[in-house]
Amino acid sequence: MSTIQDRMKSLSCCGDTASLRSAVGALCAEFGKVMTIDVLTMAEAEKHWALCFLRLESAAQEDRLMSACGVPRFGEDLLMIVDLARAPSHAGPVSLPGS
């Protein structure tokens, strides 16, 4: 049986925001009813992250999630930052005209 920390690490394998939203929802549902999940993605050079802003039904449920997973609060939301594994590119080298 995997721990919560193992499951949090496994979120980085999600291939798109829909699957990430589903996986985050399933993980957080263990702590209470998930009311909202918003996922924003960011990229810089070779690094990709997803910022998952979420709310649970009660503050007590959010407190349990924060304690168990080390998830911080960002304003009214909880913020789960996921370091996304970048899928290998299948594109070949780019040839520019005149080169």
C-alpha positions in Angstrom: 0.0 0.0 0.0 1.4 3.4 -1.0 1.7 6.3 1.4 0.2 9.7 0.8 3.7 11.1 0.1 4.2 8.3 -2.6 0.9 9.2 -4.1 1.8 12.9 -4.2 5.0 12.1 -6.0 3.1 9.9 -8.5 1.1 13.0 -9.6 4.1 14.1 -11.6 3.4 11.3 -14.1 0.0 12.7 -15.1 0.2 13.5 -18.8 -2.4 16.3 -19.0 -4.4 18.6 -16.8 -7.5 16.5 -16.9 -5.8 13.4 -15.6 -3.9 15.5 -13.0 -7.2 17.1 -11.8 -8.7 13.6 -11.4 -5.7 12.3 -9.5 -5.5 15.3 -7.2 -9.3 15.0 -6.6 -8.9 11.3 -5.7 -6.0 12.0 -3.3 -7.8 14.9 -1.6 -11.1 13.0 -1.4 -9.5 10.9 1.3 -9.6 14.0 3.6 -13.1 15.2 2.7 -15.4 16.4 0.0 -13.5 18.4 -2.7 -15.4 21.5 -3.6 -13.1 23.0 -6.3 -9.9 22.2 -8.1 -8.3 24.7 -10.5 -5.1 23.6 -12.3 -2.7 26.1 -13.9 0.4 24.9 -15.7 3.7 26.8 -16.0 6.9 26.1 -18.0 10.4 27.6 -17.8 13.1 26.2 -20.0 13.0 22.4 -19.4 10.9 22.6 -16.2 7.1 22.2 -16.0 4.8 22.6 -13.0 1.2 22.5 -12.3 -0.3 24.7 -9.6 -3.4 23.0 -8.2 -5.6 25.4 -6.2 -8.3 23.5 -4.2 -10.9 23.8 -1.6 -12.4 21.1 0.6 -15.9 21.3 2.2 -14.6 22.4 5.7 -11.6 24.0 7.3 -11.1 20.9 9.4 -10.8 18.8 6.3 -8.3 21.3 4.8 -6.3 21.2 8.0 -6.0 17.4 7.8 -4.8 17.6 4.2 -2.3 20.3 5.1 -0.9 18.3 7.9 -0.7 15.0 6.1 0.7 16.3 2.8 2.5 19.5 3.7 0.2 21.5 1.4 0.3 25.2 2.1 -2.6 27.7 2.0 -2.6 30.4 -0.7 -5.2 32.9 0.2 -8.4 31.0 0.7 -7.2 28.0 -1.3 -4.8 25.2 -0.6 -2.0 25.1 -3.1 -0.5 21.8 -4.3 2.5 22.3 -6.6 3.3 19.4 -8.9 6.6 19.0 -10.7 5.5 17.5 -14.0 7.7 15.0 -15.8 8.2 16.2 -19.3 7.3 13.8 -22.0 10.1 13.3 -24.5 9.8 15.3 -27.6 9.4 13.3 -30.8 10.1 16.2 -33.1 13.2 16.1 -35.1 15.7 18.9 -35.6 14.3 22.1 -37.1 15.8 23.3 -40.4 15.7 27.0 -41.0 15.6 28.3 -44.5 19.1 29.4 -45.6 21.0 27.3 -43.0 
